[in-house]
Amino acid sequence: MIIRWFISLFFIFFLLVPTPVLAQGTETTITTEQLQAGQDLNDRAFAATQAGDLAQAEAYWTELVELFPTNPAVWSNRGNARVGQNKLAIAIADYNQAIKLAPDATDPYLNRGAAYEAQGKWESAIADYNYILSLDENDAMAYNNRGNAKAGQGKWAEAIRDYEKAADISSNFAFARANYAIALYEIGEQEEALRTMRNLVRKYPLFPDMRAALSAILWVKGEQGEAESNWVAAVGLDSRYQDLDWVKNTRRWSPAMVSALEKFLKLQ
């Protein structure tokens, strides 16, 4: 699941245009003091997010919603903070409001789709990603996330096509290529999956997802030494890969990959 921040550029926009600013057909004067307060809260919200304090980030975004209720960015970003806390229903309500305010902005659709994925509502998620692609046929994240939703439905061949498209559009989109490799392993294309994972680790040596994936499939192949060295790197970077439930239900590796990791964890 990948969400996308609507980020602070909205506030930069406010700073670049004269007040009053038109919002939903109503003339609203934004004062310099309000802009400064908004930027300060915005910075605090992102700092809290980077620190992993999503509850505090949500509180800051709520203050921003109260200050700038016609700003779609603050609604969408509060939704992101809520998704991170698994508050999916109210996060979707925030995205709905952002979409109402900015119906042709793609980020709220992408983020709502990710929330639908977390609920297992694959078709609703796919509908949001399809809408993004109707606006921008080169949106790599929309392809990647649609691949995730297709994978959730067990449609691995369709997921692979979407992951490959995402990676082709954005050559540095490592997670799209990682998802591609994991899906390949699911359909039995083990050597191509292994080759892709090794290439990713060579290019991104601090990529824990692929380090952990390599550990799992190399162990199954009987290459214990390389498997264990990748595992030490993986858990040093991100200890969550030791939690099979997290890998299965939050990271959402494919069943075959989860099975390979389970064998590694049991025999390690």
matplotlib code that plots the C-alpha trace (Angstrom):
import matplotlib.pyplot as plt

x = [0.0, 1.4, -0.1, 1.1, 1.3, -0.5, 2.3, 3.1, 3.2, -0.4, 0.9, 3.6, 0.8, -0.9, 2.2, 2.7, -0.7, -2.2, -5.1, -8.0, -8.1, -11.3, -12.3, -15.4, -16.9, -16.6, -14.1, -11.9, -9.1, -6.0, -3.9, -0.2, -0.6, -2.8, -0.4, 2.5, 0.5, -0.5, 3.0, 4.2, 1.5, 2.3, 6.0, 5.1, 2.8, 5.4, 8.0, 5.7, 5.1, 8.8, 9.2, 6.4, 4.0, 1.0, -1.5, 0.3, 0.5, -3.3, -3.8, -1.8, -3.7, -7.0, -5.9, -5.1, -8.5, -10.1, -7.9, -8.2, -11.4, -11.5, -7.9, -8.0, -4.4, -5.0, -8.0, -6.0, -3.0, -5.1, -6.5, -3.0, -2.2, -5.4, -4.6, -1.3, -3.2, -5.7, -8.5, -9.7, -13.4, -12.7, -9.6, -11.8, -14.2, -11.3, -10.3, -14.0, -13.9, -10.6, -12.0, -15.1, -12.9, -10.5, -12.2, -9.4, -6.5, -5.1, -3.6, -6.8, -7.9, -4.6, -4.8, -8.5, -7.6, -4.9, -7.4, -9.9, -7.1, -6.5, -10.2, -10.0, -12.3, -10.3, -12.8, -13.3, -9.6, -9.2, -11.9, -9.9, -6.7, -8.5, -9.8, -6.3, -5.0, -7.9, -6.4, -2.7, -1.9, 1.7, 1.0, 3.4, 2.0, -1.5, -0.2, 1.7, -1.2, -3.6, -1.2, -1.5, -5.2, -5.1, -2.7, -5.2, -7.8, -5.3, -5.0, -1.2, -0.7, -2.6, -0.7, 2.6, 1.7, 0.8, 4.0, 6.1, 4.3, 5.0, 8.7, 9.0, 7.4, 9.6, 12.9, 13.8, 10.5, 12.2, 9.0, 7.2, 10.1, 10.1, 6.4, 7.0, 9.7, 7.4, 4.5, 6.9, 7.8, 4.1, 3.5, 6.6, 9.0, 11.5, 14.8, 13.5, 12.3, 15.7, 17.5, 15.3, 15.7, 19.5, 19.6, 17.5, 19.8, 22.8, 21.3, 19.7, 21.8, 19.8, 16.4, 15.2, 12.2, 14.4, 17.1, 14.3, 12.9, 16.3, 16.8, 13.5, 14.0, 17.7, 17.0, 14.4, 17.0, 19.5, 21.8, 21.9, 25.0, 23.8, 20.3, 21.6, 23.9, 20.9, 18.8, 21.2, 21.1, 17.3, 16.4, 19.1, 17.4, 13.8, 12.9, 9.3, 10.3, 10.7, 6.9, 5.2, 1.8, 3.1, 4.7, 1.5, -1.2, 0.5, 3.4, 1.2, 3.8, 2.4, 1.4, 4.4, 6.8, 5.2, 5.5, 9.2, 9.8, 7.9, 10.2, 13.3, 12.0, 11.2, 14.5, 16.7]
y = [0.0, 3.4, 6.7, 10.1, 13.3, 16.3, 18.2, 21.7, 23.2, 24.3, 26.8, 28.0, 28.6, 30.8, 32.7, 33.4, 34.8, 38.0, 37.9, 37.7, 34.2, 32.7, 29.5, 27.6, 30.7, 32.7, 35.5, 34.7, 36.9, 34.9, 37.0, 36.9, 35.7, 32.8, 31.8, 31.8, 29.7, 27.3, 26.8, 26.3, 23.6, 22.1, 21.8, 20.3, 17.8, 16.5, 16.4, 14.3, 12.0, 11.5, 10.8, 8.2, 10.1, 9.8, 10.7, 14.1, 14.6, 14.0, 16.6, 19.2, 18.4, 18.8, 22.3, 23.0, 21.7, 24.1, 27.0, 26.2, 24.1, 24.7, 23.4, 19.9, 19.2, 19.3, 17.0, 14.5, 14.7, 14.2, 11.1, 9.8, 10.2, 8.3, 5.5, 5.1, 4.5, 2.1, 4.6, 3.7, 4.8, 8.4, 8.6, 7.8, 10.5, 12.9, 11.8, 12.2, 15.8, 16.5, 15.0, 17.2, 20.3, 19.2, 16.7, 16.6, 16.3, 12.8, 12.4, 12.0, 9.3, 7.5, 7.7, 6.7, 3.7, 2.7, 2.9, 0.8, -1.7, -1.9, -2.7, -5.4, -3.4, -4.2, -3.0, 0.3, 0.8, -0.2, 2.3, 5.1, 4.1, 3.8, 7.3, 8.6, 6.9, 8.5, 11.8, 10.9, 7.7, 8.0, 7.9, 5.3, 5.1, 4.5, 1.5, 0.1, 0.4, -1.0, -3.9, -4.3, -4.4, -6.9, -9.0, -8.8, -10.4, -13.1, -11.8, -12.1, -11.8, -8.5, -7.3, -8.1, -6.0, -3.0, -3.3, -3.5, -0.5, 1.5, 0.6, 1.4, 4.8, 5.6, 3.7, 4.5, 3.3, 0.5, -0.8, -1.3, -3.4, -5.3, -6.0, -7.2, -9.7, -10.9, -11.5, -13.3, -15.7, -16.3, -17.6, -19.8, -17.5, -18.1, -17.5, -14.2, -13.2, -14.0, -12.1, -9.0, -9.1, -9.3, -6.4, -4.3, -5.1, -4.3, -0.9, -0.3, -2.1, -0.6, -1.9, -4.2, -5.6, -7.2, -8.2, -10.1, -11.6, -12.8, -14.4, -16.4, -17.7, -18.4, -20.4, -22.5, -23.0, -24.3, -21.3, -20.8, -18.6, -15.9, -16.1, -15.5, -12.6, -10.9, -11.5, -9.8, -6.8, -6.9, -7.0, -4.4, -2.1, -3.0, -5.4, -5.8, -8.5, -10.8, -10.5, -12.9, -11.4, -7.9, -9.3, -11.1, -8.6, -5.2, -5.4, -8.0, -10.3, -13.0, -16.4, -18.2, -15.5, -15.6, -19.4, -19.2, -16.7, -18.8, -21.8, -19.6, -18.2, -21.7, -23.3, -20.4]
z = [0.0, -1.0, -0.1, -1.5, 0.5, -0.9, 0.9, 1.8, -1.7, -1.1, 1.5, -1.0, -3.4, -0.9, -0.3, -4.0, -4.7, -3.3, -0.9, -0.9, -2.3, -3.8, -2.2, -3.3, -4.8, -1.6, -1.1, 1.9, 3.1, 4.3, 6.6, 6.8, 10.4, 9.3, 6.6, 9.1, 11.6, 8.8, 7.6, 11.2, 11.8, 8.4, 9.3, 12.7, 11.1, 8.8, 11.5, 13.7, 10.8, 10.2, 13.9, 13.7, 15.9, 13.7, 16.5, 17.0, 13.2, 13.0, 15.7, 13.7, 10.5, 12.4, 13.5, 9.8, 8.7, 11.2, 9.9, 6.2, 5.7, 1.9, 1.5, 0.0, 0.9, 4.7, 4.5, 2.4, 4.6, 7.7, 6.0, 5.5, 9.2, 10.0, 7.6, 9.4, 12.6, 10.9, 11.3, 7.8, 7.8, 9.0, 6.7, 3.8, 4.9, 4.8, 1.3, 0.2, 1.4, -0.4, -3.6, -3.2, -3.0, -5.7, -8.0, -10.5, -8.1, -8.2, -4.7, -2.7, -5.1, -4.7, -1.0, -0.8, -3.0, -0.5, 2.3, 0.4, -0.1, 3.6, 4.0, 1.3, -1.0, -4.1, -6.7, -5.0, -4.9, -8.6, -9.5, -7.9, -9.6, -12.9, -12.5, -11.8, -15.0, -16.9, -15.9, -16.2, -18.1, -16.8, -13.1, -11.8, -8.3, -9.7, -11.7, -8.8, -6.4, -9.0, -9.2, -5.4, -5.6, -8.4, -6.3, -3.5, -5.9, -6.8, -10.4, -10.5, -14.2, -14.3, -11.2, -12.9, -15.9, -13.7, -11.7, -14.8, -16.3, -13.1, -13.1, -16.8, -16.2, -13.2, -13.4, -9.8, -8.4, -6.4, -4.7, -8.1, -9.2, -5.9, -6.2, -9.7, -8.4, -5.6, -8.0, -10.4, -7.6, -6.9, -10.5, -10.5, -12.3, -9.6, -11.5, -12.9, -9.5, -8.0, -10.7, -10.2, -6.4, -6.7, -9.2, -6.8, -3.8, -6.0, -6.9, -3.4, -0.8, 2.0, 0.7, 3.5, 1.6, -1.0, 1.5, 3.4, 0.2, -0.9, 2.5, 2.1, -1.4, -1.1, 2.0, 0.1, -2.7, -0.1, -0.3, 3.5, 3.7, 1.3, 2.8, 6.3, 5.3, 3.6, 6.7, 9.0, 6.8, 6.4, 10.1, 10.9, 8.6, 9.5, 12.2, 11.1, 8.7, 11.7, 12.1, 9.7, 10.3, 9.3, 6.2, 5.2, 6.1, 6.1, 3.6, 1.7, 0.2, -2.1, -0.5, -2.0, -0.6, 2.8, 2.8, 1.9, 4.7, 7.2, 6.3, 6.9, 10.2, 11.5, 10.6, 11.2]

ax = plt.figure().add_subplot(projection="3d")
ax.plot(x, y, z, "-o")
ax.set_aspect("equal")
plt.show()
